[in-house]
Amino acid sequence: MASFLGHKITAQLAQEIGSQFATRIEGTCVKHRFGKSSIKIYDKFALVLRLETTTNDVSTFKHYRKVEHRHGPASYALAPVKKNIYSLTDLRHILLGCNRRYLEYLSSLDDFSAGIRALDRLTRPRPIKGGTVRGLNFFSHPEQTLLSALQRPAFNIAGFRRADLLPTLAQCSPATLTRHLARLRQLHVIKRVTGTYRYYLTRAGRAAIAAGRRLTEHTIIPALA
């Protein structure tokens, strides 16, 4: 927080520091305070994301300016910002730098919300046409066998049909495999080429199958061995 505002936290620091999260009618706001300065980000009416740096004491910021000395000639040095209209231009650049540092920090954070939503869509039961379609179970052996069969490199290029899977899934009857493919379509793991009975893995399907196999083969099985 202090680094966003261009300050350092030292043992001699005597400033109030804190953060606040609030949700109001106007929107959600996250505010960080450091002494008489603050930086906040909020979504105004859930339409516009705004970032602001404010201060009630501009002297807490420093910049290079002309410094008058009691004895000797004036010189340019790093000094606190003066509270006058002549400092507005420099103050604008200083506060803009605070905003930029905060935005750079936010952009470095990993956002896994899309992955959480995708996993939820794949694994939770889904009501469809008056019934319920069960989600994927990456730890079920029959499910692992079916998903592994879909991951063959040749299928990524030319797609696959039910007849292509039957030789590798001897335990499945044609009717059972048809039901499995229908369920995977409803979960958006696979998609059918219009006007044909040929299927392809979706982007989410490829990523989920690869992650499930990697987790099982490289983490769970070695841990239980």
N, C-alpha and C positions, 0 to 999 in steps of 0.2 A: 504493500500500500504506500509506504513512504517513498519507495523508489519511483512509483508512478508520478509523484508530485516533486521529484527531484531532491528529496531529502534523505538523510541517513539516520538510522536509529543508533544512538550511542548510549553509554552508561549515564551520561549527564543529561539525557533528554528529559524535559519537563513539559511535555505536550500531551494533550488528550488524544488517544488513538482508539478507534472503534469502527465497527461496520454495522450496518442496519439493513434488514430486508423487510419490505412492507408491501402489502397489496391493498390498493385503494380502488375507488370507482374509476379513477383516471387511468389506472394501470399498475403494473408491478415495478418496483424500484429497488435497486441495490445501491447503497450509499456508503462510501468509505470516508472517514474523517481523520484528519491529522492536524491537530491544533485548530486554527481558525480557517483552514482550507479543507475542501472536500472535493471528491470526484464521484459522480453518480451516473448510473445508466438506467434508463427506464423505457418502457414501451407505452407511449402516449395513446391511450384508448385502444391498445392492441393494434395500432395501425402504423405508427412510426417509432423506430428505435432511436432514442436520443442519448447522447453522451455529453455531460457537462462537467467542467472544472470551475469551481468558484472559490473565492477567498475574501475574507474580511480584513486581512492584513497582508498587503502586497510586499511588505518588507521581509517576509519570510522567504521570498524568492530573490535570487541574486542574478546579476547580469553584468557585463562589461560596460562601463560608462565613465564619463568624465567625473573625477573626484577632486573636489576642492580641498586643499590642505591649509591648515591654519598658518603653517610656516612652510614656505617653499612654493614652487609652481604646481599647478594642477597636473594630474596624470590620469591615464586610463587604467582602471583596475576593476577586479571583481568586487561588486558592492551590492548591498540590498537595493531593491527597486524603490524609488521614491513614489509617494502617493500624490501624483500630479498628472495633468493631462499629457505632459511630455513623455510620460512613461507608458502610455497606452499602447503604442506600437510594439515596444519590446515586450510588454506584458501579454499582448495577444500571442506572440510567438512562443512565449514561455508556457502559457496555458494550453496552446495547441500542441506543444510537445508532450504535456501531461496526457492529453487525450490520445495522442499517437502511441505512447508507451502502453497505455491501458488496452488499446485495441490490439496491439501486437501481442500482448499477453493473452487476451481472449482468443486470438486466432491460433495460438499454440496449443490450446486445450483440445483434447480428443473428445468428440461427440459420438457416443455409441447409441443414441436414441433410435436412429433408424434401424440398427441391428437388433435392438430390443423389440421393436415393433415387428420386424420380420420374423424373429424367433417365435414371438407370440402368435403370429398368424399361422405358422407352420405346425406348432405343437399343441395348440388349444383346440378342443372340440368345436366344430363350427356348425350351427344350424343351417341347413339347406333344404328347401322344398319340403318342409314339415318333418324332416328327419335330422339326424345329427351325424356329422362326419368326424370321426376321431382323428386327432392330429398325429404327427409323426412321433415315433418312439425310437430314438437313435440307439438305444441299448437293447432292443429286442432283436434276437438272432434272425428270425424271418424277415424283419424289416431291414436289417443290415444287409442280408443277402440280396434282397430286391434292389435296394439303393446302390449296392456295389455293382450289380448288373447294369444299371442305368448309366454308370460312370465309365463304361468302356470307351476308349478314344474314338473308335469308329463311329459310335453313335453321335458324338459331338459334331462329326462332319456330315454324315448322311441321315442322321435321325434313326429312329427304330420303330418297328411294328411289334404287335403282340407275338407274331410268329418268330421274330428275331430273339425274343426273350425266353420263349418256352424251352429251348435246348439247355439253357443255363439255369433254369428254375424247374428242375424235374419234379419237385414236390408240389408244384402249383398246377392245378388243372386249368384249361383254357378259360372256363367260366370264372374261376377264382382270380386269375390274372387280369381278366377284364374288369372285375370289381376293383382290384388294386389300382389299375390305371385310371379308372374313373375317379377314385378317391384322390389320387395324386394330382389329377387335373383340377379338382375342386379346391385343393390346397395350393394351387398355382406352383407346384413343383415341376410339372411338365405342361407343355402346351401342344395342341394338335395343329398340324398344317391344314388349312382350310381345304375342304373337299377331298381329303385323304384320310387314311388311318395311320399316318406316320406322325411320330411325336418327337419333340426336342425338350431337353431340360431348359428350364428358365434360368435366368441369371441367379435368382435367389435359390433355386433348386441346386445348381452346381455348387454354389458357395456353401450351402447347408450340408450337402452330402460330403464334400471334401473336409469341412470342419469336423463333422461327426466321426468320420473314419480316422482323421488325424488324432482326435481326442481319444478314441478307443484304442488305436494301435500304439500310440506313442506315449500315452499318459496312464490310462486306466489299466491296461494289460500289464505293462512293466511294473506298475505299483502293486498289483496283486500277485505277481510272479514270486 
